[in-house]
């Protein structure tokens, strides 16, 4: 996480350490010097996501298709220069850095509270100065990069260490990121993502050697220098007294310098005057108020030593040098085959948090864009906890003889003081015969196992009774329906208008390009829709977790936000829905979406009805009005406003967005059935027949892959039953 103030110090006080470099030239020089080794840059992705996310809208839940296009353009720029990129993501939060993690979560919490206050007051997104990452952006970024063919690594320890080690071991031409710790590691050159001009591939390289010259230090001094300034291991609060002593012996050289700059110079001056030895380190440990852990300084120094490196400050017998050790001996899961597969999938960014659960039994979730003053919507951590408990059971029940270990959660939500982890007990999913065997789910093959994987996944969300209908849908739509149905069941304040907005979103998003979505303009931003957007995105990460645990009944790429969500488009649908607009307007006048719209609502409402949940209408008034023209009257879209939506269900889903092309025969009868269900209470059979025969959209339906012959009632049966 870096050393506070050091990056700015280098820029202001050590201009010789900031060198503009052309990465194309650096790569070409590498090819000349090493003709058999392609030029590689290792990327600290966690410090880059803020700079990669450039879409204008960020508060509404994320412009995921725009973001995906940005990542693709970023990769293409380096590929054109013959530079290979390797992306690293934090895979764990090390316990020694937990206090710093909590401190940052509280800071983010305050920033998000201020953000919601601004949105409520001004009904618009604030300026970039209040920018907060869209919820789960780092999580989905690694899957996005993987989908774009990039090598993506999820770490087993803090990412900066593994990034520095990879750069050193693979002779990389540089590290791309924005973390002052890379000034301390003795590794590949450090390039700035903040200063990168992508069009020219020109950036700033921060030179360690030049920094040392400016400070009067050597490279071996830098780890101690970082620790005595305060880092993720040695808290700044323990160093105030030491800094005062250093300042007393090294008066400020420039009156314009701030206190932090003077502290940096004074600490460097102190270090330059002491012998570079283990005894000097021990003297410092005795001098500093390190509390109960007198080895804190030693641990901080060791955290900068890469594999194969030694330090004159630390004799080999004194330290415990950091290695990529196997944590299997202390893991929650003692099945070596399962544990090894989980570890491999974790490193390769193929599963989501499964290894964390099986290894340490600890998982965490950072801040989300949630309004802590909205008492109607619980924190997403609480909404999805029941599903997570079922996932824990799937992972930990097998082979435990009834004694299932608990999981420790560090989840940020209103009311959680983050003083200690919450201990969460696994709960068996509601499946006949109990929780299935994990080895079966992960390693067995065949149709029956595939069915078991899917049913176990659905059971984590209490939707196993809808298996047939959901399997008939395209996978992204099926995942979407699982999530929205679960939200409707868990959050009783969600209304018919909210459901309409979500369903219209997933239908209208299909076919829209990133550039089309970028051009969409919002006149206002609704704070509740911001909150719901963040909850939905966090729900997708819960789907990823369940999918990973159940042996991947879905492809991970089918559960990505760019398949089913766009922040601005959701805002538009949400606000229109709460204005009680017509279905025609909500679906942008696209008649071919009407039946799928009703079908998806029917499916979700069927899940709710089975749990005694009726979705009520609760319009919240006007949000904004766009400049679209008033459309002509179309009876197909005209339906009386209802206070609830609990329609009869007739397995209409076979006709919507299936996985592979289906026969298109008997489309007329299928539409007949649909029309009859819509109008049978108010239209005579003869009138309905006449209306259906003259209906202009029939021709459109005949060429659209929305209708499947499997949902069609034979004509004779229709005549006899209607």
KAGI-V243639 format. One record per backbone hydrogen bond with DSSP energy under -1.0 kcal/mol. NH is the residue of the N-H (numbers start at 1). CO is the residue of the C=O. If there is no record, write none. Layout:
# KAGI-V243639
nh	co
NH	CO
NH	CO
This chain:
# KAGI-V243639
nh	co
6	3
9	5
10	6
11	7
12	8
13	9
14	10
17	14
18	15
19	205
21	203
23	201
26	22
27	23
28	24
29	25
30	26
31	27
32	28
33	29
34	30
37	34
41	84
42	174
43	86
44	176
45	43
45	88
47	44
48	45
49	45
51	48
52	48
53	49
54	52
64	62
67	63
68	64
69	65
70	66
71	67
72	68
73	69
74	70
75	71
76	72
77	73
78	74
79	75
80	76
82	79
83	78
84	39
86	41
87	151
88	43
89	153
97	94
98	95
101	97
102	98
103	99
104	100
105	101
106	102
107	103
108	104
109	105
110	106
111	107
112	108
113	109
114	110
115	111
116	112
117	113
118	114
119	115
120	116
121	117
122	118
123	119
130	127
131	128
137	134
140	136
141	137
142	138
144	140
145	141
146	142
147	143
148	144
149	146
150	145
153	87
154	347
155	89
162	158
163	159
164	160
165	161
166	162
167	163
168	164
169	165
170	166
172	167
173	40
175	189
176	42
177	191
182	179
183	180
184	181
185	181
187	185
191	175
192	204
193	177
197	202
201	197
202	197
203	21
205	19
206	190
207	17
211	207
212	208
213	209
214	210
215	211
216	212
217	212
221	218
225	221
226	222
227	223
228	224
231	234
238	235
239	236
243	239
244	240
245	241
246	242
247	243
248	244
249	245
257	254
262	258
263	259
264	260
265	261
266	262
267	263
268	264
269	265
270	266
271	267
272	268
273	270
274	271
277	275
281	277
282	278
283	279
284	280
285	281
286	282
287	283
288	284
290	288
293	290
296	293
299	295
300	296
301	297
302	298
303	299
304	301
305	302
309	306
314	311
318	315
319	315
325	323
330	327
331	328
333	358
339	335
340	336
341	337
342	338
343	339
344	340
345	341
346	342
347	343
348	344
349	346
350	345
357	353
358	354
359	355
360	356
361	356
362	356
363	408
365	410
370	368
374	371
375	373
382	379
383	379
384	380
388	384
389	385
390	386
391	387
392	388
393	389
394	390
395	391
396	392
397	393
400	397
403	400
404	402
407	424
408	361
409	422
410	363
412	365
416	413
422	409
424	407
427	389
431	429
434	431
441	437
442	438
443	439
444	440
450	446
451	447
452	448
453	449
454	450
455	451
456	452
457	453
458	454
459	455
460	456
461	458
462	459
463	458
466	463
467	464
470	466
471	467
473	470
474	657
478	474
479	475
480	476
481	477
482	478
483	479
484	480
485	481
486	482
487	483
488	484
489	485
490	486
491	487
494	491
496	616
499	495
500	496
501	497
502	498
503	499
504	500
505	501
506	502
507	503
508	504
509	505
512	509
517	513
518	514
519	515
525	123
530	526
531	527
532	528
533	529
534	530
535	531
536	532
537	533
538	534
539	535
540	536
541	537
542	538
543	539
544	540
545	541
546	542
547	543
548	544
549	545
550	546
552	547
558	555
559	556
563	560
565	561
567	62
570	566
571	567
572	568
573	569
574	570
575	571
576	572
577	573
578	574
580	577
581	576
586	582
587	583
588	585
589	584
590	587
591	589
593	590
594	591
597	593
598	594
599	595
600	596
601	597
602	598
603	599
604	600
605	601
606	602
607	603
608	604
609	605
610	606
611	608
612	609
613	608
617	643
621	578
637	634
645	615
655	652
656	653
670	666
671	667
672	668
673	669
674	670
675	671
676	672
677	673
678	674
679	675
680	676
682	679
683	679
688	684
689	685
690	686
691	687
692	688
693	689
694	690
695	692
698	695
701	697
702	698
703	700
704	701
706	704
711	708
712	709
718	714
719	715
720	716
721	717
722	718
